[in-house]
Amino acid sequence: MTAHGTQLLAEIGEQPEVLTRLLKDGWAEVVEAAEQIRKFKPEWVLIAARGTSDNAARYAQYLFGAHHKLGVALAAPSLVTLYGVAPKLDRALTIGISQSGQSPDVVSVIEAARQQGGATLAITNDPKSPLAQAARACVQLRTGEEKAVAATKTYTASLMSLAMLSVALDGSHARRQELQNVPEAVATALATARAGMDTVAAEFKNDQRFVVIGRGFNYCTAFEIALKMKETSYAVAEPYSVADLLHGPVAMIDEGFPVILAAPSGLGSDVDKLLAVIEKRKARLLTISDRPEVLERSHARIALPSGVPEWISPIVTIAPGQVWARSLALAKGNDPDVPRGLAKVTLTH
């Protein structure tokens, strides 16, 4: 019998290797998919996903919007499976993201898009899965088996696959070079995060309500950190963008309230507004950032490596968030390898 959280920590630690392998072995598939997409000339993008993969889709909203001027929507698969109505997808690029490739509702969206003549792409860890078979093109994540229930390496591999696709679509040599530096940056972030994380988590072990904040490209990071906390610590962790929090939910923050902030370089002045509110109300803040001026205003901090471009920073920023979620679960006496009531593959319709 292994110690609690051992499998999860091992898979978190595999991510630099997984990302290096994906960059080395996955380009041919990505280039083939990009060629199909360029010929098709989609007018917009629809992404079908659930859970962790849904958070990868949130990254794609900013990635394809900022670099390709494409509107990206998240699918409502139950329109197809429960109501029998598929959106008009004949001019869309429809992407299905699923670690297992088995969820029937995600597959159904891809099938509907292909039947209409739209462009379809599967991003999955299983190239023989129903999702991969349903799509015209497939990018395999190449993570190896992921045994821990909470997804980690499949998430960062999904982000990397989307980033690679973006680069292949516009042919940017400079951005491709930036991608090559990501595995080392993730390794650095993990090494920093592991040092002292259990001590940090112990300070929050009695908290049951959190807000987790990000913005822009790292809006997805807030959602993914919150999801990992919910899955492994059973805490109520609500994700927000800085802007959305300031538009009303900030009212819940009071003295001692725990706030998790993912704030790598690139976020705007709204972070300063948020910090001012947190300081005024004497909330407790854990920050993941490479910005010294933000870290020094935090109750607890995790320093990110500097120099990571914002467009790929979610791949790096989430790594310390995963370590944090694991440590918090252990501090609360939970086994994050086997969250209660959860299975590795969830089949929804």
N, C-alpha and C positions, 0 to 999 in steps of 0.2 A: 504494500500500500504506500503510495507516494504522499509527500507532504501536501497540504492544501495549497492550491494555486501554482503548483510546480509546472503542470502542463501548460497553463495559460502563460506563465512567465517565459517558458521555453519558446512558445510560438511567437510571443512578442519579440523575443530576442532574435528570432530567425528572419525578421523583416529585412534587414540590410541584404542578406543573402538572397532572399526571395526577389527583391526588387532588382538586384544585380542580374539574376537569372532571367527575369522578365525582359529587362532591357536588352540582354544579349540574344535571347532565343525567341522573343515575341515580335520582333520588328517585321518579319515577313508577313505574319498574319495581319498585323496592324496596317501595313502598307497595302496589302490586298484589299482590306476593308475600306481604306481611304480611297483607293482607286474607284471602287464601286460607288462610293458616296459622291465623289466628285462628278462622275458621269451622270449620276441621278440628279444632282443639283437640288437637294431638298430645300423646301421653303421654311421648314421648321422642324423641331425635334420633339418627340414624345418618348419618355423613359418609363418603363414598367419595372418596378422593384418593390421589395418589402424589407422592413427592418434596417439592418446595417447597409444593405445595398441601396435602400432609399436615400440614405445619407450621402452615398457616392453620387447619386443622381442630383442631389442639391449642389454638389461641387460642379457637376456638368452644366448646371444652369449658368453659373458665373463663367466657367471655362469657355463654353461655346458662344455665350453671349458677348464676352469681352474680346475674344480673338477671332470670331467668325460672324458676329452680328446675327446669330441665329436665336430666335426665341425658343426656349426649352420649357416644356410643361411636364409635370409628373402625372402619370396615368392614374385613372381610377379604374382598376381592373374589374371591379364588381359591375361596372356598366356592361361589360361583355358577359361575365359569368352569371350574374344575377338577373340583369335586365335584358340581356340579349341585344344590346345596342352598342355597336362599335363606332367610335368617332370616324370622321372622314380622314383617312390616313394615306390616300393615294399620292400625296405630294410631301409626305413627311418621312424623315428618318426615324424609325422606331427602334429603340434600343431596349433590350431586356438585360437586366443585371441581376444575377443570382449565383451565389457561391455553389449551390448544388445543381442548379438548373432544373429543378424538379417541381417547383410550385406551379400547380395548374393554372392559377389566375394570371401569373406573369406570362406563362407560355401562351395562354389564350389571346393576349394582346398582340404578341408577335405573330401568331397565326392569322389573326384578323387583318393585320397590316399587310402581311404577305399576300393574302387572298385578294386584297385591293390593289396589288401591284406596287406597294410602297417599298422603300429600302428598309431592310431589317438587319440588325446586328445583335448577336448574343455575346455577353461578357460573362464567363462562367469558369469555374474550376474543373468542370467535367465536360470535355468536348463530345462525349457520347450521350449527354443528357437530352431530355425532351426539348429543352430550350435551345440547345445548340443545333438540334436537328430541325427545329422550326424556322430558324433564321437563315438568311442567304449567306451571311458571313459570321464568323465566330472568332473571338479572341480568347485564348485559354490563359487563365491566371497563373498557372504553373507554380502554385504554392506548395504542392505536396498535400498530404492529408492534414486536415485541420481537426484535431481531436477535441480541444476545449470547446465547450458550447458557445461561449462568447467569441464572436469572430474578431480577429485582429489582423492577421497577415492577409486574409482574403480581402479585407477592407482596403488596406493600403495598396494591394495589388490592383484592385478595381480602380482606385484613384490614379495609379500609375498608367493603367491601360487607357483610361480616358485622356490623360495628359499626352501619352504617346500618339493617340489618334489625332488629337488637336495638332500636334507638331507635324504628323504625316500629312494632314490636310493642307497645311499652309507651306510646308517644306522649309521651315525656318531652321537653318543650321545653328544659329545662336541659341534658340530654345532647346534644340536637341542636346547641345553641349551642357546646358543648365540641368537637363534631366540626368545626365551622367553623374552629377555631383550629389544627387539625392540620397543614394544608399549610404554614403559616408556621413552625410548630415544626420540621417536617421540614427546611425550608430552612435554619433556624438551625443545626440539628444537623449538616447536611451541610457548611455553611460552616466550622464549628468542626473537624469531623473532617478535612477536607482539609488544614488547616494543620498541617504537621509530621508527617502520617501516614506518609510514606515513610521518615522518620527513625526513627519508632517501629517500623515493620515491619522495618527493617534489623537491629534488635536481636534479632529472632526468626527471621531468615532461615535459620539452621542447624538450627532445631528441627524435628523430624518427628512429635512426639507432643504433643498438647494436650488439656486438658479445657476445656469451655466450659460455663458455669454460669448458670442463671437460676432463677426460681421463680414460681409463681402465674401471673398473666397473661403473664409473660415467660418461662415455661417454653418456649413456642414459639420465643422469640428465641434461646435457647441452641441449639436444634435447627437453626434456620435459619442462624445464624452458622457452626455446625459444618459444615453441608452446603455452604455457599459455600466454606469453607476446603478441604474435601475435593475439591470439583469443580475448584477453580482452583489450589490449591497441592499437591494430592495428599498432604496430610498426614493423619495419623490424628488426628482431632479428635472426641472423645467428648463428647456433651452430657449434662448431668445437672441435676436440680434440686439445690438446696443440701441438702435433706433426704436425697435418695437418695445423694449423694456422701458425706455424713457417716455413712451406714449401712454403709460398707464400702469402696467404691472410693477413698476418701480415702487409703487405704494406699499407692497408687501415687505420691502426691505426695511428692517429696523435694527436696533442694537443687537450685535452678536449674530445676525443672520449670515449664513455662509454663502459666499458668492465665488464661483469659479470663472475666471476670465481667460479666454484664449486670445491673445493680443500680439501676434507677431507684427513686424514692421509692415506698414501698408494701410492700417486702419486710420480713419480720420480723427478729427478733433472731438468727435462724440465720446471717445474713450476718456478724454479729460473731463467732460461733463459727468460721465458715470463715476469716475474716481472721486470727484468732488462730492457727489451724493453719498457714496459709500463712506467717505471720511466723515462727512457731517453727521450721518446716522450711526456711525461707529459699528458698521457691519464688519465681518471678517472676510478677507479677500485672499484667495489663492490664485496667483497669476502665472500663466505660461507665456513667456515672451522673450524676445531678444532685445527689448528696449529698456536700458538701465533706468530711465526716468519713470517708467511704469513699474518695474520690479521693486524699486526702492520705496514705493508707496503702498506695498502689499504686506499683508500679515504673514503670508508664506509665499514662496516663489520657486519656480522651476525655470532656469535659464535655457533658452534655445540657442543654437549656434547662429552666429550672425551671417549675413550675406546671402540668405536663401530668398530668391525672388518670390514675391507674394503669390504669383499664380500657381506655384508648386508647394507653397508653405503648408497647406493642409496635410500633405503626406508626412511632413516632418513634425508638425505640431501635435498631431494625434498620438504619436508614440509616447510622449510623457503622459498624455491623458489616459492612455491604456494602463500604464504603470500605476498611476494615481488610483484608478478605479480598482485595480487588483489589491493595492495596499489598503484602501479603505474597506474593502470587503473583508480582508483578513483582520483588520482592526476591529471590525464589528463581529468577528467570530464566525464568518461564513466561509464556505469553500467556493472560491470563484471558478474552479474547474467544473463544478457541477451545480449550477444554479437550480434552485428548487422549481420543480414543475416545468422545466424547459427541456426541449430536445434539440439536437443539432440541426435536423431538417424539419421544417414546419411546412405542411402542405395545406394551403388555403385555397378556397374556391371563390 
